[in-house]
Every structure is written in C-alpha cells, then in structure tokens.
Amino acid sequence: MRVAAVVGVLMSLGIAGFAGPAAAGPRETPFAITTPPQGAMDLSADAATSPGGFVATWTRVDVGGKGNSVRIREYDRAGRAAGPEVVVAAGPSTLGGFSRVISLGGNRMLVTWRDMITLYGAVYDVGTNKVGPKRAIAYSNEQLTDLVTLANGNVAVVTSGYKPGTTNYYVTLTILSKTNLAVLRGPTPVHDTSYFGFNTIGQDYAVARLGNGGVVVRMDRVDGQVYVRRFAANGTFVAKERRINTTVNQSGSLFERVYRNVEAVRLTNGKVFVAWASLEGNAFIDGLEIRGRYLDANGVPTGAEVHVNADAKGRQTKPELVALAGGAVLAGWATERIDATQETQFRKFAATGKGGPVRTLDTNADGAIGLRSDFSLLGDGSVANVFSGPSAVMAEGIPAKQF
C-alpha cells in the first residue's frame, strides 16, 4: 500500500465525539466522517495531512448504476468538516478504483484515480478548494496503485499493467513532476521477466522514499517471494532486485493472492521498514502471517526477518505502517478469526527492532473481508486510522499511551 503509505490526521482536539474538551485525546472508537446519500456507498478511503488537519478522498459508488465520483474534503483536527465536499472527477461505474491522496507540501494535494486502464491525477488546493487540470499519469490494468513524494518534491508512482504495444505485464515505476504532474520518466518495468496480471483488491507492490530516491517492493506472482529494488530521484534503477524474505512465502492460488498485501515506509532514521502478508499454510484458516524486514540507507536488508503479528492464531492480512519518532514504526494489520471475528491490531517496533505488545484497535468495524487501514502519526504523538466502513468513510484514534 499504504497501503503505500498515505496518511490521515485526527489530532486530539475534542475528538471524544465531534465535540468535546480538547484534552480528551483521540476518539478510540470508529465514527463516520462522510454521509453518502441513499443508494450510494463511499468506498476506497484514503487520507493525507493538510495545514488545517487532514483531507480524505474516496470513491462514491451509486448502487443504482448512475455512475461514480471521486471526492475529497478537508477536516479539522477533530474530524469535523472544514471545507466543502469537492468532486474531483465523475463518470461511469468504471471510474474510481481505489482513489489515493498524498501531500505535495503546503495546500497542494495529489489525488489519483483509475478509469478503465488509465490512471489519472489532479492537484487539489485546500486553501482555494479548487481542483487543477486532470492528467493521465500512467497505465493501470489493476485497481490499486502506490505513490510517494520524493525528497525533491516529485512523485514516484508504482502500478501494474501491460507494457504499451506489447503483451508483457509488469509492475512499473513512473516519476511525475511536482509542478504539473508531467511524466518525467516511465513507466519503467521494475522486474525483468513479465508475468500475469489480475484485477483484485490485493496490492502486492509498494513504494517508499529512501535517500534522494526510493525503493520499490513487490511480491512476485510466480514464485511468491518478496523483492526490493532501489531507484534514484530521476527514476533510474541503481541496483538489481534483491529478495528480502527468509521465511518461504508460498505462491498460492489466485484467490489467496487477494490477501497478499505489501507495505513500505521510510523511517526517521533513514531506513525503510517493509511488511507483507506471508502465506505459510491454509489461507482460509490461519496460514497468513505478517512478516517484516528492515532496509538500510542503501536499500539492503539488515537484521533478521520480523514476525510482526507474533500471534499465529487467525488469518493476518492488510499490513499498514506509519513511522514514529526516533526510528520506531507502528505496524497494523487485520486479523480474521476462525469464528469470523475481524480485528484491527497494531504493534510498535522500536528502532532496535524490538517489538512491543500486540493490541486490538477495533473489532468488526468493517463489513468487508479484511480491513484496509490508513495509519498516520499525529502532532501529539498519537496515531489516527482512516478506513472504509460498510458504506461510509470512518476514522478513529490510537493514543500514544497504547503503544
């Protein structure tokens, strides 16, 4: 992902409900921040920090077939609407996919969405509530993409699809200009050998900033293993792919691949932490674990592989990461028990790699299979979670004292 990770902010200003004392701290139970009209659902939520709080983007789907729209809205740090709900793009039921948003700095937010096989982007200004020109920025035969702002302000986008003019299918890297979203380089295949594609809610690739450039992480669809490749700020690859998992990751069936999510995040000490859902048994019972690995400043794996979730009971999917102060990282994931109970869980890892206790954030908050969380570090040291509920965009907070 993010879920590239992408961000949402709910700071501790009266969030024990939409009103309340500023000292109350983040609200720890999910609440809706969108209100779809009857006959519509708000799906594929994503969020990013903004000067006044946070912005959330989502795809509004009309179940009656009247069409979809990609929307964005700014909220204050308590989760209250701070601006109008703005339609970024509208069109047929093919429009939207999993819309994403990242901050470009200041008031500028980059929103991306998909229509058929084209990935589009536009800049939204939270100061003026205006949406800039829409541009085709990449090809994408699948629903999800991941993107990150690089040190120079340009944007790295990782997606997947057929190489134009060929029948070869790749995960690709594209570099966009921070000024006007022009394609500066790409799409460039990340791996040498093409493989098969599929349109699914699973995301088996991610991108993270590293130094002046970044790293692309992907789970190979043939052998099932996890690979990283470092690139420079201009999008050229500066190293060959390197396998980082040491626990054998089974390739799995097409259905099991829906759960094969990969995430990566740059830490404050310059390293990168990568997490993935590792298939080590029966995916329908308890064969999915969350594994992780640190990469040093050169993108080289360092230290032993980390068993992120620690508890092997249940099926663990959808890892999510956020960097904390001092080189620490907070990892989250969805646990699905045999009795169908769904839990969003999290665990802090210190800069030394030592993990803290596993804690549960919420239970059965999302009716979908596998919760898709979007964690963000808040100004008071706590973390916010923005995600898609059964029909509306939801949010909740994790006080720092919990981790």
N, C-alpha and C positions, 0 to 999 in steps of 0.2 A: 501497500500500500501502500500509511499511510502512509494500509493502508497504509509509500509514500506513505515522510509523514506530513500531513496537513493538520491545521490547528483551529481550535475554537476556544474562546475565553469567556468564563463566567467568574468574575472576581467576587470577593467576599463582601459585597455591599448590599446587604439586605436580601440575600438570596435564600433565606429560610421562608420561601414563598416569594411572590413577586414584590411583596412589600415586607418591611421588617427592619430591625435595627442593623446598622452597618456592621456591628461587632458579632453578628450571628454566625458569620462564616458561610462557606458554600453550602447550598442545599444538597443534602445527601440522598435524596430520593428523586427519581425522574419526573420531569414536568414538561409539558408541551410548549414549544416556542413558535409553532405555526398552527394555523386553523384552516385546514382545507375545507372547501365548501362540500355540500352533499354531492355524492357521486364522483369525488376526486380523492386521491391519495398523494401525500408528499413523501417521496422516496429518495434514496441515494443522497443522504445528507452529508455535507462537508462544511468545514468552517475554517476561519483564519482570523488572527488578531487584527484589530483596527485601532486607530488612535482613541476612539471613544469606547471601545470594548471589544466586540467581535462581529464578524459578518458570517452568516450562514447561507449556503446555497443548497438548492435541492431541485429535483425534477417533480413537477406536479403532473400526475397522470390522471386523465379523465377516463374512468372505467367505462363510460358510455361510448368511447371511441371518437370523441370530439377533438382529440389532439392533446399534445403535451406542451409544457412550457418549462424552461429553466428559469428559476427565480433566485433573487438574492435580497437580503435585508440586513441592516446593521442593528445590533442590540447593544444596550449599555452593559456595564459590567455586572449588573444584577439580573440580566436576562430579559430586560424589558425592551420592547421595540423602540429604537432610537431614530428610525428613519422609515421611509415608505417601503413597501414591498415592490420591488422592481422586476419587471420581466426582461430578462437578458435575451432570450430567444424563444420563439413559439413556432410550432409546426405540427406535422403529423405524428402518429403514435411511434414512429421510428426515432423521433428526436429525443435527446436527453442522455440516454445511457446512464452512467454514473458521473454526474457533474462533479467537478473539483474546483477548489479555490485556494490560492496561495497569495501571500502578501508580496508585493513588489517594492514595498517601502512607502512610508507616508500614507496617503489616502488611496494609493493605487492597488487594486486587487486584480489578479488574473483569474478569470473564470473559464473553464473549459467544459465542453460537452461534445457529444457524438451524434451524428445523423448518418445512418447507413454506414459507409466505410470511411467517412471523413471526420477527423477531429477538428473542432473549431475552438477558437479562443476570442475573448474580448476583455478589455480593461474596464473595470467598474471603479468609479471615483466616489468614495463615501462622503466626500465633502460637498460635491455637487449633485450626487445621486444620478449621475449620468453614465451611460454605457457607451464606450467607444466603438469604433468600427469592428465588425466581426470579420475574422480572418480564418481561412483554412490553414492549419498549422502542421498537420500530419495525417497519414492514413492510419486507420484502425479498424481491423476486422473483428475486434472484441470489445466488450463493454467497458473495461476498465483501463485506466492509464495511471501513471505516477509522474510527478513533477516536483522540481525543487529549484529554489533560487540559488544561484552560484555566488561566489564571493564578489564577482564583478557586476552583479545585478542581473545578468542574463539568466535565462531559464533553461534547464535541462528537462526534456520530456522523454519518457520511456513508454512505448506502446508496442503493439504487435499487429502483424498483418502480412499480406502478400507484398513482396517487393514489386513495385510498379513494372509492368511489362513482362513479368515472369510468373511462374507457378511456385516460386520458392517462398516459404513462410518463415519469418524471423521476428524476434524481439529486436526493436530498433531504438536508437538514440537520436534525438533531434535537439539542436540548440536554437533558441529563439532570442531575438533582440529585446532587451528590456524597454527600448524606446517605442517600437511599433509592432512587436511580435513577428517581425520578418524572420524567415528561416535563414539562419546564418550557416548552418551545416546540417546535413542529414536529409532524410532518415538514413542512418548508417546501421547495418546489421551488427548486433553485439556478438553473435556467435558465428562460426564458420560454416556449420552444416545446418541446412534448413530442416524444419520438422513440421509436424502437423499443427493446425490451429483449431480452436473451438471457441464458441461464444458462451461464456459462463460467468457466474458471479465470482468465481475464483480468480485471484490475481497472483500469478506465480513469478512476478518480477517487481523490482523496486529500484529506486534511485536515491542516493544521498550525497550531500556535499562532502568533499574531502579535500582539504587544502584549497588551492585555487580552482580545482576541477571537481571531480566526483567519482563515484563508483556505481556501476550497475550490478544488481544482484538478480539472478534468475534461477529457477528450478527447472532443470532440463526435462522436457516432456518425453524423452526416450529412456534415459537411464534413471531419472528421478532424483539426481544429485543436485547440490546447490553450488553455484559458481558465481564468482565476482570478477569484474573487470574494471580497471581504473581508466579514467579518461581525463584529458587536460581541459582547460577552460574553453578552448575552441572546439571541443567535441572530438578531437582525435584520440584514439586509444593509445595509451603509453605502456601497456602491458598485455600479455596474453591472459585468457581466462584462467582462473585458479579455483579448484574445488576447495570448499571450506568445511563441509560437514564430515565428521568422522564416524558418527553412527550411520549405518547403512539406511538409506531412505528408499523404501520400495517404490517402484514406478507406479503401481496402482491402476485401477480401471478408470475409464472416462468419468464415471460418476464420482469416484473418490477424488479425482483431480479438482472437483469443485471446491474442496476444502484446503487446497494446497497453497495457502497464502504465504507471502514473503513480505517482510518489512525491514527497513533500514533507517537509521538516524545518526546524524553527526552529534557527537558528544562535546561538551565544553572543553575537554582536554585535547581535542583534535582527532580523537579516534572515532571509529564508527562501530555501532553495535547492530548486528543483523539477527533477525529471528525468523523462524519458519515453522510451518506445521509439518512434522515428520511422520510419515506413515510407517509404522513399525508392527502392524498386526491387522486385525479386522477393523476397518474404518467405521463399521456400523456399531461397534461395541466400545472398545477402549484402545484402539490401535493407533490413535493420533496423539502425538506429544508435541509440545512447543520446545524447540531446540534453539540455541543461540551461539554466536561466536563474535569475538571482538576482532576488529581490523586495526592495525596500527596506522600511523600517519602516511605510510606508503601503500596502504590498501592490502597489506599482508596479514593473514590470520595470525593471531597471537594468543597464547594461553590455551587452555583446554575448552572443548565444547561445553556449553552450559545447558543443563536441563532446566528450562525456565519455569515450567509449571510445578515441578517437583512431585506432585501427586499424580500418579498414573491412572487414577480412577476416573472413568468417563472419557469422552472424546474432546480433545482440546483443539480449537481452530481459531482462525482470525486473529493472529497476533497484532498488537498495536504498541507503539513505542513513543516515548517522549523523553527528551534529555533533561536532566535535573542539574542543579548546581554542583560544581566540584567533580565533574566527570561521571556522576551517577546516572542511572537510567531507570525509568519506571516502565515495566512491561505489563501489558494487559492482554487478555485473551478470553474467548468464550469456551465454557465448559458445558458439555451436554451429557447429562447422566443417563443411565440406562432407563430410569423411570421417566424420561423425557423432560426433567427439570433442566432449565437453562440458566447459567450463571455467568455474569461478567466478573472476572477475577483479575487481580493485579499483584505485582511483587516488585519491590525495589532492589536494585543491584548497585552496590557501592562501586566506586572507581576501581577498587581492588578486585572486583568480580564477585565478592561475597554477596549472596542473596539473603534478603530478609524473609519474613513470614509471608505466606500466601493469604490474601484477604479477598473477601467477596464484596463487590460493589453493589450489585443488584441481582435479583432473581426473576426470571420470566418477564423482563421488561419489554422484550421484543418478541412478537409472534413469529418472526421469520426463523428459518433454520440457521443458526449461527449468528451471533450478534456482531455487527460491524461498528466498532467504537472508533472515535477520533479523540485522542488524548491531547491536552495542551497544558503547558506549565503556566501558572498564573503569577501575577506580580507579588502575591503574598506567600509564594512557595507551594501553594496547593495546586491541584490538577483538575481540569474540567473534562468532561466526557460529553460529546455531542454525537447523536446517533439517530437512525431512522427507527421510529416505533412502528406499530402495525399500520398507522395511517398518517401520522404527523411526525415532525422533527422533534426530538426530545433532547433534554440536557440534564446534567446532574454534576455535582462537585465531589471531589475527594480531598478532604482537609489533609494538610501535610502531616498532622499528628498520626494519621492512619498508616503512613509508611515511613 
